[in-house]
Amino acid sequence: MNIKVAIFEDNTLLRDSLVQLINGTDGIICTGAFPDCFNLMKKVESANPDVILMDIDLPGMNGIEAVGLINQTHSEIVIIMQTVFNDNERIFQSITAGASGYLLKNTSPARILEAIREAAAGGAPMTPSIAHKILEVFRSKKPALPAKEQSQLNDRQKEILGCIFNGMSYKLIADKLFISVETVRYHVKNIYDILHVHSRDELISKVKG
């Protein structure tokens, strides 16, 4: 089954290049390419994507706001920010809004395709320099839950919660804890159920208090 991808990018040349790249690759198909975020949800619903490549500076609504809006009703859609910005504040805002990945626009075509597949499989693809900045942003931050909810999580779940809060992808968590990605997903589902959340951004918001 093809991975369906929607693109929100106001640069026509880049947008067209991404469409050609995706449609020229087996197993991935572009179901929508849009130059702005006007009528955002209609565009998302018409494209019905598994993965969205989202620019930040867009007419109609900026990409960070768009991520938050999409996640309110379509949390199953995975969103990768693709932008020229690598400042900490925009990265932090994008991730906490619900983006699952963050790539700079000078990322190679091969890595973009890899990131789409990784995101569709539950990962959190990031340009290496962005991943480093994420660690810097979260290094001093610790998850803080009420004692009652903390007591409902077992030690493994608390460990995985800390990893998620620190911006780690499922694959990185699996590698760190020497377990499979499927096992990580199983634990995350249980964490969501216990804490009564439905997405990564809801989870992070809850542990931030």
Residue, then its C-alpha position, 0 to 999 in steps of 0.5 A: m500500500n502506498i504512503k499518501v503524502a500531502i505537501f504544504e509549500d508556497n515555493t512553486l519550484l520546491r513544491d513541484s520538485l517534491v511532487q516529482l520526487i514522491n511520485g517517482t518513488d515506489g510505495i509513496i504517492c503525493t495526493g495533494a500539493f498546496p501553496d497555502c493554508f487557506n481552507l486548511m482542513k478541506k485541503v487535508e481531507s481532500a488529500n487524505p494523507d498519511v504524512i504531511l510535509m509542512d512549511i512554516d511560513l505560509p499564506g493563510m496560516n503559519g505551519i505551526e498553527a496548522v499542525g495544531l489545528i490538524n492534530q485536533t481532529h486528525s491526530e493519526i496524520v504524521i506531520i514533518m516540518q520542512t523549513v529553512f528555520n533552525d532556531n530553538e523556539r520554532i523547533f520547540q513550537s513545532i514539536t509541542a504543536g504535534a509535529s513528528g519530524y523537522l527537516l531543513k529544506n537543504t535536506s537531500p532528496a534521499r533523506i526526505l524519502e527516508a524521513i517520509r517512510e520513517a514517519a509513516a512507520g511511527g518514527a520522528p525523523m530530524t535533520p542531525s543538527i535539529a536533533h541536537k538542538i532538540l536535545e539542548v532544548f529539552r536537556s534541562k526539562k523533566p516530565a512532572l506528573p501529579a503523584k497519583e498519575q505517576s503511581q499508575l505508570n510502571d518503571r518502563q512506562k516512566e522511562i519511555l515517557g521521559c524519552i518521549f518528553n526529551g524528543m526521542s523517536y520510537k526508534l531511538i527509544a527502542d535502541k536506547l532500551f534494547i527493545s523493539v519499536e513495536t514494544v515501544r508502541y505498545h507501551v506508548k499506547n498504554i501510557y496514552d490510555i493511563l494518562h487519558v491523552h490521544s497524541r504526542d502533543e497532548l502527552i507533552s502538554k500534560v507532563k509539562g503541567 
